[in-house]
Amino acid sequence: MIAISRRAAVASALHSAGPGGLSGEALACELGISRVAIGKHVAALRDLGYRIESSPRVGYRLLEAPDACIPEEVSPRLGDELWVSCTGGLETGSTNDDAKAAARAGSPEGTLVVAARQHGGRGRFGRVWVSPSGGVYASAILRPALPPAALGPLALVIAIGVARGLERFGVPTGLKWPNDVLADGEKLAGILLEMAAEADTVEWLVFGCGLNVAGPAGPGSAWVRRYSAGAKVAEVAVVVLDECASAYRTFLAEGFASLVGEYRARGALWGRDVVVRDGAGRVVASGIAETVDDTGALVVRETGGTRAVVAGEVTLRS
């Protein structure tokens, strides 16, 4: 079960109390801390954007919580057994960088880092990832007991989890190999994987997800509230992260072959004329995207036959 901070526990208790509020004494007894500590946590929550009213007869009453991907809103709602802790804040440079630092320091699998916005977010091949308020920015530490060669499909596994979560909010998802999640053909989310490994051992792996919830970040962007007007950022984060955890555990237990049908059903490239380039911009395949195989490779039909591409950047040709 996930360990939540005292501050998150105070926020969760105030959510649960509803309009009736909760006295400082009751909060202190419930959480096993002093009333002075409760007062400090309430002050910190107000700094985060919580509107908390206090009065002698009622105690503390939550009037409004920030609509943001912060640990105080995310961690008490997480349900999957994979998650063990959740840290972060209103803003960071990059949740992936923070998670990598935590992984190097020995943080266990299931450690999450979340933020309401990033000022140094990035995508694949070092591209800038615009990360304004109103999005989900989350990274997770994984320590799979698998060799690096077996982890080729993991970005696709996480994409399946993101799609499952978004579909619970009514979003019609499509998956663009290898790491994009689309809605009505527009990009809605991206996934970034980074790891430290030796030839046959993975020390740690971090996956990051950037997801547009509240509104368009640029041309060609989809957003969750187009399909689910009342969706809260933290609620979307929780559902998506729990579904990613579920897909990951299935992958560990049964392999990608048990998930490939789901990926194929959501594939947005099948039958499209594509060019696949490597990180240096060199063309590695050009033709009609047909499917993904059981290893997660993209199968492209070229003039002389089919080619299975294990990594690259896909663009569509007119």
N, C-alpha and C positions, 0 to 999 in steps of 0.2 A: 504494500500500500504506500502511496506517495506521502512523503513527509512535507508538510506545508509550514511556512514560517508563521511566527506569532502574528505578524501584521496581516498576513493572508487569513489566518484563523479569525482575527477580529473582524475583518471585512466579511467573511463568510457568515459569522454569527449575526452581524447586523443585517445582512441580506435575509437570513432566515427569520429574524425577529419581525421583519415587515414594518408596517406603519405604527405598530404598538410600541416599538423601541425596546431597549434593554438597558437596565441600570449598569453603572460602572461596577457595582458590587457583584451583580450576577455575572457579568462578563469575566471579572477577575476570578470568581469561583469556578466558572466553566472551564477557563483556560489554565487555571493554576498559577496565576501571576498576580502581582500587586495592582491596586487601583492606579498607582502612579505610573506603572508600566502601561496600563491600558490607556491612560491619558496621552502618553508619548506616542503610542501606536496610532491613536486617533488623529493626533496632530500630523503624523507622517502621512496618513491616508488623505487628510485634507490637502497636503502639499501635492499629492498625486492627482488631485482633481475630484475626490469624493466630497459630496456635500453632506455633512453630518451635523445635525442639530443636537444641541445638548440643553437640557433643562433639569431643574432639581427634582421634579416629580416624575418625569418620564425617563430620564437618563439620556442615552444616546439613541438617536433615530436617524437612519440612513434615508436621505431625501433623493439622492442621485449618485450613481456610480459612473466612473469614466467608461466610455465606450471604447476600450482600448485593449490591446494584447499585452497585458502586464501580468506578472506572476500572481498578484493579489486577486485578479479576476479569473485567471486560467487554472492555477494549481488546485483550488478546492473542487473544481468540476471534473478533473481528469479521472477516468475510470479504468483504463487498461492497466493490467498488472505490470507491464513493462516499465512504466514511469516511476522513478524513485524520488526525484526532486525537480524543482522548477525555480530558476533564478532569472534575473534580468531587470528591466526597468522601463522607464518612459522612452529613453533613447540610448543607443549605443552606436559604435562604429559599424560593427558587423557581428551578428549573433553567431555566425560560423567561426569567426576568429575567437570570440569568447568561448565557444564550446571546445575549440581545438586547444586553447590554453588550459581549460579545465581537464580535458582528456590527458594532456601531457602531465598534468599535476596528479593524475590518478583517479579522477572522478569515474564512477562506475557507469556501466551501460544503463540507459534509461534516464540519464541526466538531461534536462531540457534547459535551454536558454531562450527567452522570448523578449520581444521589445515592441513598443508601439510605433517606433520609427527608427531608421538607421541613417547615419550620414556617411557611411562607407560601405554600403551594400554592393555586392558584385554578383555577376552571373558566371556562366561558363566562359573559359578562355580569358578571364580577367575583365570581362565587360562590366561597365557600371550598371548597377541595379537600382533604379529610382525607388526610394522607400519612404514615401510620405505617410503622415498620419492617416488612419483609416484602413490600414492593412494588417495582415498577420505576418510577422517575421519571427520565425522559430527555427531553432537548430537542436539536434539531438545527438548524443553520444551513443554509438553502438560498438559492441565488442564481439562480433560474430566469431564463433569457433570454426571458421572456414578458411581455406587458403585464398589469397587474393584472386586467383584465377576463377574461383567459383562465384565471385561477387559481381560479375559483369551485368547481370540483369537487375541489380539492386535499385538503380534509378527508376526502372520500369515498375518494380514492386512498390516503391514509394509513390509513384504516380498513380498506381491503382488505388492506393489508400486515400490519396488526396481526392481522386474522382469519386470514390465511394462516399466520402464525407460530404462533398459538394452536392452530390445527387440527393442527399437527405434534405437539402435546402431547395430542391427543385431545379438545380442547375443542370442543363443538358451538356454533359461533358464529352470532350473528345481528347484523345491523347496523341500528341505529336512526338514521335521518337526523336531523341531519347528522353527528354526531360521537361517537356512543356505540357501544361494542361490548358485546354481550350474550352470556350463556350461559344457556340454559334460561329466557330471559325476564328474567334479572336482570343488572344492570349489572356489567361486569367491567373495562372500560377506558373512558377518555375522552380526547379529542384536543382540543388548543387550538392555533389558528393565530393568529399576530400578524405584522404586516409593516410595513415602511417603504417607501413607494412614491410616485412622482409619477404624473401622468396616464397616461403610456405606458411607464413603466419601474419595475421592482421593484428597490429597492436591496438589500434582504434580506428573508427570510421565515424565521420560526422556528416549527417545530411541536413541541409538547410532548405527551407521552403519559404518563398515569398508569395503572398496571396492577396489579391486586390478585393477588398470587401465593400468599402464604403463609397467608392466612386472612381471614375476613370483617372488613371495616372498619365495617360497619353493616348495618341491615336492608335486605334487597333486593339485597345484594351477592353476586356470584359470585366464586370464586377458583380459580386454576389447579390447585392441589393437590387440589381436589375430584375432578379428572379424571385427574391425573397425579401420584401421591403422591410420587414421587421427584424431581420437578422442582426444580432449583436456581434461585434468583432470577436470578443472572447468566446462566445458560443461556437462560432465557426471554427476558431482555433482548436477548441477542445474536441469537437466532433472529428475534424480532419486529423488531428494528432492521434486520437484513439484508433481511427481506422488505419492510419499508417502503421501503428504498432501491431494491429491485428494482421495486416498483410505481411509485415516483416516476420512475425512468429510463424505464419503459415509457410513462408519461404524457407525458414530455417528447418521446419519439420518435414516439409514435403517437396521442396525444390520449386523452381520456377515453372516446371511443367504443370503444376497444379493451378497456376495463376495465368498461364499464357492465354487461355481462352478468354478470360476477362479482358486482357489487354487487347487482343485481336478484335473483340467486339466493340471496343471504344476507339480503335485506331482511326486517325483522321487523315492518314496518308495513302491508304490503299487505293490503287488505281490512278494515283497522281504521278505526273512526270516530275522527277526530282533530281537534284544534284547534291551529292554528299561530299563535303570537304573536310580535311583534317584541320588541326589547330593552326597550321601554317598556311592554310588557304588552298592547298593542293586538292584537286579532284580525285576522290578515291572510288566513286561510283556515279553513274549517270544512267537513268532509265526510269522504269515504272516501279514504284514501291508496291510490293505485293503483300507482305506480312512481316511478322517477326517469328523467328524459329524458337525452339525450346531453350536455347541459350540466351535469348534476348537480342540476338543480332537482327538487323534490318535486312530483309531479303529484297534485292533490287534486280529486276529483269532488264538486262542490257542486250545489245544486239547479238552478242555471242553466247548468251545464256544467263544464268542467275549468279549473283554475287551476294554473299553474306557479309555485311558490314558491322563490325563490333563497336566502332566509335566514330563519331564525326558530327558535323553540323549540316542539317538538311535545309535546303531552300527549294521552293517550288518554281518550276519553269512555266511561263505563260502557255 
